[in-house]
Amino acid sequence: MIWWVFVLGVLAILSYLSDVGILSSLQDLRIPFFNASIISILILLCLAGLLGRMLQMAKKGEKESFRKKIFELEKELKALREKEK
């Protein structure tokens, strides 16, 4: 996930330099259908990838917490069954 952030940072710096006018060649590159610069589209795609990765990791974290809770409840159940005997 750190790579997504790194790429996004580089693209943001390039976008800024393009907007300021230092990299004027990047301003001329446009995608006709969207009427947007290539860097803007790349930033959008990186953000979408980063968001997707974060959602995937959040779901994975939920599963891990559920596994931990199930393990704890199974231990409690086993202790209660042994206590009954």
N, C-alpha and C positions, 0 to 999 in steps of 0.2 A: 504494500500500500504506500510505502514511502516513495516508491518510484513514480506513482501517480502524482504525488504532491511535488516532487522534483520537476517532473515534466511540465506540470501546470505552472510552477514558478518560472521556469525558463520561458514558456510561452507568454506569460504575463509580462515578463521583462521585454521580450521581443515586440509584443503588442504596444507597450509603452513607448519604446524607441521608435516604432513605426508611427505612432500618433504624434510624437514630438517632431518627427521629420528627419531623424538621424538615419533611419533605414527606409528611405522613400521607396525603394524597390518593392518592399512588402506591401505598401499601400496600393500599388497597381495590380497586384494579384487578387482577383475577385472571383467568386463563384457566381455565375450568372443567374441561376435559379433563385438563390437566396439573397443576392445582391449584398453579400458580406465578404469580408476578407477571409483568406484561408486561415489566418491565425485565430480569428474569432470562432470559426467553425471548430478548429482543433481544441481551443479552450473549452468550448461547449461539450465536445466529445470526451475530453479528459474529466470534466466535471461529472458527466453522466457515468463514466467508468468508476470514478471515485465514489459517487453516491451508490452505485450498484454494489461495489465492494463493501462499503460500510453496512448496507442492508444485509448482505450475505453474512458478514461477520456478526452482526447483531443477532440474526437467527441462530447462528452457530453458538453464540453465547447463551441464548435462551435454552437451547438443547443441553448445553453443559450444565446449566443451573438445574434443569429438570432431572438430569441424570443424578446429580448430587443429592437432590431432594429425595428421589426414589431410593437411592442407596441408604440415606439416613432413615427413611420410613421402614425399609426392609430390616434394618438393624433394630429399630424399635419394636417391630412386630416379632422378630425372632426373640428379643429379650422378654417380651410379654408372654410368648408361648412357653418359654423356658420357666418363667415365673409361675405360670399356671400349673405346671407339672410338679 
